C-alpha cells in the first residue's frame, strides 16, 4: 500500500489583530533548505506512483495532441516598416524561430510559401520564403537549459539591430542582449542582466528603454541605455516609490511618443516623452487619482496631434475622450460616452482609422472608425462612424491582433470560439472586406459540426444570474443525461474567460466529456461591476457563484456529483480550493494549478513578490481587521476541516514568483491531516506558466487531463 509523504511539523506562530495562528508547515518556504527539496521530490515520487495506472492514457493523450497539431508551421507575417516578421515552428523542436522577409513598399498582402494558394496560409514546410532571414532561434538560445522564455523582442526602426531578453530559470528575470541583423550577425557587447520583460528601442535606435525590479520583484524603475555603452552608465529616467504600482515602457504606434505607464490594480498614470528628444523629461498625462484608470494612444485627427484616452473617471464602464497632445489636462472632447451595458476596454489608433475593443452581453467586440483627415472644410461632417464587426456564432471571441505599422490600410484581428480554431483576418478598412489569412490547422478528422457550444444561466443565492458556457460533442452527449464534466473557473482581476478553441481539449470532448466555464463574479465578462462585486469584501461571491453553477449543472442532469471535476489555476486555484472546503459534495475531483491557496499568509507579508500590489484586489489584512477576518474565512488552507474531500491534484512550480510553491505544499500537508489523499506535482525547473517548450507543455497537459478523465469517470478510450 502506498503511503503519502509525511510532512514534518515545525510550528511557527503568526499573530495579527490579536489572532494567534500556529502554522506547522511554514518551514517549507525555505527552498534552499535541502530538507525542503527532498520533501518535494518525495511528493513527486508519490504522485508518480499514484498515477502510474494512467501512464498509458497520458501517452495516448500526448500523441493525440501531437497528431492534431501541425508541428511545422508558419505564423501569418506581420508588417512593420520595410519588413514582414513571422515565427516558424519545426517538427521536433520545442520553440519558435523568429524570421523576416523584405516588404515591397505598397504591398500589404502577407507573403505565403510558394506551394500555398488562396487566402489560407496553412501549409508551411521547411521551404523558406524569398529573402527569409532568421533573427532569433529560440531552440539555439534554450540549448543546455531546462527552462527558457523570451521576454523582450524588438527591432530598430531601420531594421538593423535586434534587442532580445531571455530567462532560463523561470523567475521572470531576463538578460537583455543586442545583435546586428544587417548581415554581419555581430553580437554587441551590451549585456544587461536582471531586466523585466518588455524592453524597447526608441525610434532612432540609439537608445533603448527597459525596466528593472525591486526586492519584491516589482518593476519599479525605467532605465535609458545608449547602445554601445556599459550598462553601469545607464540612466534612471523614472522611478516608482509606491509599492502598489508596476511600471512598463512602450511606444505609441505612431512612434511619436514614448510612454511610461504606472499601474496598480485600480489606479493608473501615464507619462509621455516626445521621441524627438529621447534624453528629455517625461511629462504626466493625467496625474494619478485613486481608483481612476486610463490608457493613452496617439492619433492625428484633422492634422492635429491628439491623445485618445479610455478612462473610468466617473464612468464605471469607461468612456473614450480625446485631448490635445500639447495640453492633455485641458479640455476633453467626448468620443464614446459611458454606457452601463458596454464595458469599453481599449482603443488602437492608426494613421487613417481607430479600432475600439469593448464587451457587450458577456462577449468581446471590435469596431472600426475612420480618422478625420487634415484639410476638410470646416462645415463638413467627417465619416467617423463606428462600425462593429459582426460574426455568425452565438459564442465567440474577437480581438485586435498584431498591428505594429502606423500606416497600414488593414486591421489584423483574431477570432475564435469553442468550436472554431483560432483564425486570423485582415479587415480592409476602406471597403470593409474581411480577408482570411489563416485558420489554425487541426490535423486528423476534426469536424466542427460534431461539436456544440451553448450558453446556460445559473442563479446564485442572491438571485444574480451567472453565465455558463458549455462545449461538447453532440453525438456523444445528450443534455439531460449526466455526462462527465470539467467545470473551469477563474474570477479575479477582471480577467474574462472568453470562448476559445483548444486542441488538447478535443481529447476530453471526444471521450464524451463536457467542458464548462463558470463566468463568475470577480471576472470581467459582464462589465466592471461584475468584477467589483467579486473582490475584497465581496470575494465570496466568486466561490458561491461557482457552486451555483455546479448545482445548476447537476439539477438539470447535465452532469452529476460523481462525474464533475473543478479546474482552476492561480487565482482560479484559490477558487478551486475554497470550493473544495465549501461544497466538496458536488464534485468528484479538484484540479488546482499553481493555486493561490494560502492567501492570508502571503498578503500579510509585504516583502513577498506582489503582496502590496495585491491589496487593491483583496484588501489589506495588515491594517484592517475586517479584511483579515474576511480573507481568513475563505482561505483554503485556513479552512481545511474534517470532511469527505474528493480527489485533489495540485500542480505547482519551484521557481514561480507569483504564487509560491509553498502554498500548495502546505495545503496538501494540511489536507492529509484530515484524512484526504491529495497529490502534489512540482515542476522543479519552471515558473508560474509551467514548463517551457511546446512538447513539454503537451506532456503536462496530457498528465493533467488523464487525471481529469479518471476523476470524472469518463472512459479512457472514449467508448
N, C-alpha and C positions, 0 to 999 in steps of 0.2 A: 504493500500500500504506500502510495506517495505521501510524503509528509512535507507540508509547506515550510519554507524557511522560518526559523524562529528569530524574531527581531528583538534584540536585547533592549531592555528598558533602562534608560538613563534619565531619570526625572529632572526636568528643569521647571522653574516657576516663572509664570508670567502674571504680572499684576497691573491692572488698569481699572480706573474708576472704582476701586475697592473690590473688584472681581479677581479672585485668585484662580488661576488655571495651571494645572500640572500637566506638562507636555512630556510624555515618556520617550518621544522619538525625534525631538528636535536635533539630536546629535547627528542624524542622517544628513543634515545640511552641509557638513564638512566634507566636501567631495575630494579633498586632498588627503583625507584620512584613509589609509589602506583598508581599515575595517569596513568603511562605508562602501568602497569599491568592491570588496569581497562580498559584502551583503548583496549588492546589486547584481553581481554575477550569479549568486545563488538564486535570486529571483528569476533571472533569465533562464537558468537551468531548470527550475521548477516549471516555468511556463512552457518551455520546450517539451518537457516530459508530459505535462497535462494536455498538450495539444498534439502529441505525436500521432494520435489517431486521425488527425486532419492533414497529415503531410501530403498524402496523395491528392486530396482535394485542393490544397494550397497550390501544388504544382499544376494541377489541371486549370485552376483559375488564372494562374500566371500565363500559361500557354494560351488560354482564351484571350486574355488582354493583348498579348503579343501578336496573336494571329489576326486580331481585328485591327491592329494598328499598322499604318503604313510607316514602316521604320525609316525608309529612305524617302525623304520628302523635302519640300521647299516651302517656306512661308511666302505670302504674297509680297513682292518687293514694294517698299515704301520710298517715295522720292523725297529727297531733301537736297536742294541746290542742284548740283550737276551730277548727282549720283542716285542710283536706286540701291537701297540697302535691304538685305534679307538674311534669313538664317536657314541653314541646311541641317537636316538630321540624316545620319547614315546608319544603316543597319549594323548592329553590333557595337555601336558607340553610344556611350552614356549621355553625352552632352551635345549641344548645338555647335555649329560652325558659322561664324558671322562673316558675311561676304558683302560685296557690292559690285555693280557694273556701271559704266558711264551712261548718262541720260542725254538724249537729244533735247535741245533747248525747248522745243514746242511740243514734245511728245509726252502725253500723260497716260499712255497705255502701259501698264506694268509689263516688263519683258516676261516671256514664257520660254520654256525649253523647246528646242526645235521639233520634238516629236509630239507636242501637245497642240491641240486645236481648240478654237472657240474660247469662251469666256472662262471655262473652268480650268484652273491650274491644279491638276490632281496627280500628275504623273511625273514626279521628279526622280531621276536616276542619277548615277554618278556623272553623267554628261553635264558639262558646265555651260553656263550662259556665255555668250560672246563678251569677251573682255572681263570675265569674272576675276575678282581679286579676293583672296582670303585675308580678312583683317585680324581675326582672333579665333583660334581653335580652342574651345573650352576643354576639349579632351586632352590636348597637349598641356594646357595650364594645370589641369587636375591630376596629371600623371604623378604617381607617388604619394597621393593624398587620399585619405579615407572620406574626406568631405570637400566639396568645392561649391562656391557660389559666386556669381558675378554681381557686384553691387553698383558699379558705375560703368557707363559706356558712352562716350561722346567723341565726336569728330570735329575738328576745327572747320570753320565756315569755308575755308579754301580747300578742304578735303585732304590736307597734307599730314595731319597728326592725329593719332588715336590716343584717347585717355581711357584707361580701364582700371578697375579696382576689384580685387578678389579676396575672398575669405576662405581659408582652408581648415577652419576649426569648427564653424557653426555658431560662433559667438557674435556674429554681425559686426566684426571689426575688420575693416578692409585695408589692404595695402594697395596704394594707388601708384600706377606707372604710366609712362608715356612711350609711344612707339611711332616712328616715322612710317607713313603708309604711302609715301610718294614714289616708292620703288626701291628705296635703299634698305628698308626693313630695320633701320637702326633703332636700337633701344636707347632711350635717353637715360642720363644719369639721375634724373629726377625720380626719386622714390619717396613716397610719403606714407608712413605707417599709422595705423590706428584711426583711419577716417571712417565716417559714416557713409552710407550709400548716397548716391545722387550728386556726385561732383560734375561740374560743367565748365566748358571753356567760355570766355567772353567772345564776342563776335570777331575781335581782332586775332584771336588765337594766341595772343602774347601772354594772357593771364588765364588762370583757372581758379575757380572758387569751390571750396569744399567745407564740410562740417566735421568737427571732432566732438567727442562726448566727455561728460564729466564722470565722477566716480560712480554715479547711479546709472551710468550708461545712457544718459540723456544727451542728444545732440544740442549743445549749448553755445557753440562758438563757430562763426563762419570766418574762414581764412581766405586771403588772396595770395596766390603763388605765382610768381613770374617764372615762365618757362626758361629753363637753363640755369636757375639759381638754386641754392641749397634750401632745403625745407626749413632749416633753422632761421632763414631770413624771411619766412612768410609773415604776412601782416594780418593781425586780427582786425576784421572790419566790422564785426557785430558780435556782441556777447549778450546772452540772455541770463540774468541772475535769478529770475523767478523759476523755481523748481517745477512749477506746473506746466511750463511751456517747452515745447520742442522747436527746433529750428530746421529750416530747409532752405535751399537756394536753387534758383532756376532762372530761365529767360522767358520773356513773352515770346510768342510765336513770331511776332514782328521783328524780334531781336533789337527792339528799341530800348527795352528796359531789362535790367537785372532785378530780380525780386528776392528779398529775404522774407520768408514767411515764418512768423512765430505763432504757435497754436497750442492751446490746451484742449481738453475735451469739450469746452463750452465757450471759449473766447479765442479770438484771433487778431492778428495785427500784421500788416504788410508794409515793407519799406522798399522804396524804389531807388534805382541808380541809373542815370542815363548812361547807356553803353558807350557814348562818345567820350565819356570821361571815366574809364574803368577804375582809376585810382581816386575818384571823387568820394563825396559823402552821400550815404543813403538818406532819403527823406521819407518820413512816415506818410502813408496814405490817409488812414483814419487812426487816431490814437486808440489804443485798446480800451474797451468798455466791457466790464464784466458781464458775461452772458451774451455778448454780441459776436457773431462770427461773420466773416466776409471773405470772398475770393475776388481777385482782381485779374482782368485781362485788358490788353490794349487794342484799340481799334482806331482807324482813321475814318471818320464819318464826315461827309461834306468837306473833305480836305482838312479837317481839324483833328488834332490828337485828343482822343477821349479815353477814359478808363471805364470799362464795364464792371460793375460791382454787384455781385449777388450777396445779399445780406439778410439778416433776421432782426434788424433793429426796429422793434415794433411790428414785426411781421413774422409770426411764429413759423410759417411755412416758407419763408424767404420771398424776396422780391428782387427785381433787377432794375438798377438805375445806372445812369451814366453821369460822369463828372468831367470837367476839363482836366486834362493831364497836368496842366500847369498850376491848377488850383483844386486839388482833389477834395479839399474840405469846404469848397464853395458850393454853389447851387447844384442841386441834384435834379436830373431830368428823369422822370418815371418812364420806364420802358415796359415792364411787366409788373403790374401791381400784385399785391398779396392775394392769394386765392386759398380759402380754407380747404378746398378739395384737391389742391395740387401742391405737391412739395417740389419747389424749384431746387435743382441740385447743382447746376453748373452751366457755364457758357464758354464757348470756344470761338475766338474771333480770328477771322482771316481778312485778307485784303478786300475781298468782294462780298463776303457773307459772314454770318454768325450762325453757329449751331447751339441750340439750347437743349439741355437734358433736364427732364423732370419726371415726376412719378404721379400717376393718377390711377385710382381704383386698384391699388396694390401692384401695379406693373410699371416698369420704366418706359419712358418715351423719349423720342428725339424729334425736334422740329428745326427748320432752317428758315432764315430770313436774309434777304439781300441787304447790303450796306449801302446807304445813300452815297452816290459818288460826288466828287467835287464839281463845282460849276453848274449845278442845277439851278434853274430860276427860282427866285425867292417865293413865287406864288405856286410853284409846282408841288405836287404831292408825291413824294418818293414811294416806290413799291418796296415797302419793308414789312409786308405781311408775313406772319409766322405760319409756315406750312408743316403740319405734323406728318411724319412718315407712317403710313398705315400698313398693317400686316394682317394676314388671314387667320392666324391661330388665336384661340381664346387665351392661352397662356404662352408667354414668350418673354424674352429679354432682348433689349436692343441698347446699344451704347456707341458713343463716338470712339473710333479706333485710333490708330496711329496716323496722325496728320501733321507732320512737322513743318511743312512748307507753307509759308505765308501767302504765296501767290497761287496756290493750287486751285484749279477750277472745279475740283470734285471734293466730296466729303467721304472719307473712308469710315464705314460703320461696321460693327459686329452684331450678328443676330444669332439667336439660338432658342431652343425650347427644350422641354424634357425629351422630345422625340426627334427634333431636328438638330443634326450635328452643327457645330459651330460654323458659321457662314460669314464670309467677308463680301461686302458690297462696296462699290464706289457709286455715289449719287452725283450725277452731273447737275450742278446747281442751276445752271442756265435753263435747262429743259425739264428737270425733274426725273430724267431717265435713271433707272437703277441697274447697274451693271454687276452681274455676279462674277466675282473674281475667284472665289474658292469656297468649296464646302468640304469640311473635314472628312477625309476618306474614312469609311468604315468597311474594312475588308470582310470577306465571307458573304453570308446570305442576309445581311441586315436589311430589313424591310420596315420602314417607319409605319406602314399601315397596320402592322401587327400590334402596335402599341397604342395605348390611350393615355391621355392626360386630362385631368379634371380638377375643378375647384370645389371643395366642400367648405362648410362653415360650422364650426363648433361654437358652443355657447359657454362662456366662462361663468364662474359662480356669481360674479357681479352683473351678469347679463350682457357683457361685451361679446360681440361676435368675432371669432378668431378664424382667419382664413387658413385653410389646409389645402396643400397641393398633393395630388396623387398621380403616379405614373405606374403602369403595369402592362402586361401583355393580356389583351382582352380575350385571346383564345385559351389562356391558362387560368385566368382569374374571372370569377363571377361575383361581382359585388353583391353582398348579401349572403355569401358563403365564406366564412372566415378563412383568410389566407395568411401565410407567414408574411410579416411586415417589418420594415425598418422605419422608425419614426425619427427624423432628423430635426434638430433644433439648435438655435444659437441665442439670439435675443439680447444682444448688448451692443453698445457703441453706435446705435442707429444703423448697424450693418444689416442689409437686407439679403435674404436667401432667395434669389430670383430663379425662375425656371432656367435650367441649363442642362446640356447634354453631357453624358459621361460614358466613355467606352467601358470602364470597369463595371459600372452599374448594370450593364446588359447581362452580366453573368448572374446577377441576382434576379433580374426580371425574367430571364429565360428559365429560371428554376421555379417560376410561379410565384415569386415574391412581389409584394407591393413596396414601392419606395414612396414614403410620405414625408412632407415637410410641414412642420408646425410653424406658422409665421407669427410667433408670439410677441407680446409687447416687450419693449427693450430694443427690438429691431426697428427698421425704418420703413417697412413695407407700406404702412398706411398713413405716412406723414410724420411730421416732427412730434406731435403729441403722442403718437404710438410709442415713440422712443421715451418721451418724458415720463409716461406712465409705467415704465418698466425699468426705472433706475432709482438709485438712492433709496429713500424710504418707501418706494413703491416697487422695489425689486421683486418681491414675492409674486407679483403678477406674472412675471416671466415663467415661474415654475408652475403656478396654478393654471395658467393658460395651456401649458404643455400637457398637464394632467387632464384638462378638459378635452383637449384634442384626442388623447388616448382613450378617454371614456367615450367620446363620440364615435371613434372607430370601432370600439368594442360593442357599444349599444346598437350600432347599425350593422352588426355582423360583417363588417369589413375585415376584421381580424378578431383575435381572442387573446386573453392574457398569456396563454401558454405559447403564443406564436408572435408576440410583439417584442421587438428589440429597440431600445432607445439608443441613439447615437448623437454625440456632440463633441466638439473639440475646443480647447482653450476656454473662453468664457462659456461656450457650449458644453464644455466638460463640467463646469460649475452647475449648469442647468441639469445635466445628467445626474451628477452627484446629489444635488438637492432633491430631485425627484425620487432617487433611489431610497432616500430616507422618508419622504412624504407619502409615496404611493407605490411601494415595490410590488403590490399585489396585481398591478395592471401589466406587468412586464415579465418576460422570460429571460431578459438579459439587458445589460447596460454596457455599451462600448464608449469609454471615456478617453479621448485622445488629447495629449498634453493638457490635462484637465486642471483648472484653477479651483482646486478642492479644499485649500486651506487659506481662504481669502483673508480671514481676520489676522492671522499671524503676519501675512505679507503686507497688508495695508497698514498695519501698526508700525512697520519698520521703515522709516524714511530713507535709510541707507540702501535699501534694496532697489534694483532697477525698476523704474516706472511707478514706484509707490506714490509719490507726491502727485504725479500726473493723474493717477487713478482716483484721487479723492474727489475730483469733479464727477466721476462716474458712480462711485459707490458711497461717497461721503467720507468724512474724516473721523475715524473712531478714536484717534488720539485725543482730540479736543472736545468731542461731542459724545456724551454718554449714551444718548438715544441712538446715535448711529452705531456705536459699539454694540449695544444690546441687540439692535436690529440685525446687523451682519452676523452676530453670533447665533441668532435664532434660525438662520438658514444655512450657515456654513456646513458643507457636507462632513468635514472632519469633526466639527464640534457636536454634530447631532447624530452620529452613528449610535444606534441603540439596539437592544436585543430584539431582533425581528427576523423574519424569514426573507433574507436577501436572495434574489435570483443570481444567476451567473454574472460576473463582472470582469471585464478586461480593461485595464488601464495601460495606455501606451504613452511613453514619455522619452525625452532625450537628455542625455547628461549635460550637454552644453547649451541647453535652452536658457536664454537670458530673460525671456518674457514670463514664462511660467516655469519656475524651477522644478527640477525632477523631484526634489524633496517633498513636494506637496502630494503627488500620488503615492510616493513611497510611504509616507506617514499614513495616508488614508488606507492603503492596503493593510498595513500593520494593525491599524485600529479596527478595521472590518474583521480581521481574523480573531480579534479578542472576543467578538460577539458571535463567533461560530460561522461566519461567512467564509467562503473559499475563493477570494478574488485572485486574479492573475495580474502580474505586473511585467511589462515588457519594456526594457530600457535600451534605446539606441545609444551606444557608447561613443559614437563619433558623429553627432548630429546636433542640430539646433531646433528652434521652435517649429520650423517647417518640416521636420523629419529628415530622413536620409536624402542625400543628393544623388543625382543621376536617375534617368528615367527607368532603367531596368530594376534598380534597387527600389525605387518608389513603387513599381508594379508589384514586386515581391511583397513589399509591406502591405499594399492594398489587398493582395491575394491572401495574406495571412489574416488580416482583419475580417475580410469577407467570408473566409472559410469558417471563422469563429461565429460570425453572424448567422450564416446558413445553419450551422449546427444548433446555435442557441434558439433560433426561430423555428426549428423543426422542419425546415424545408428539405426536400430530397436532394442529396448531394449531386446527383446526376441530372436533376430536373424532371425526372419521371414522376 
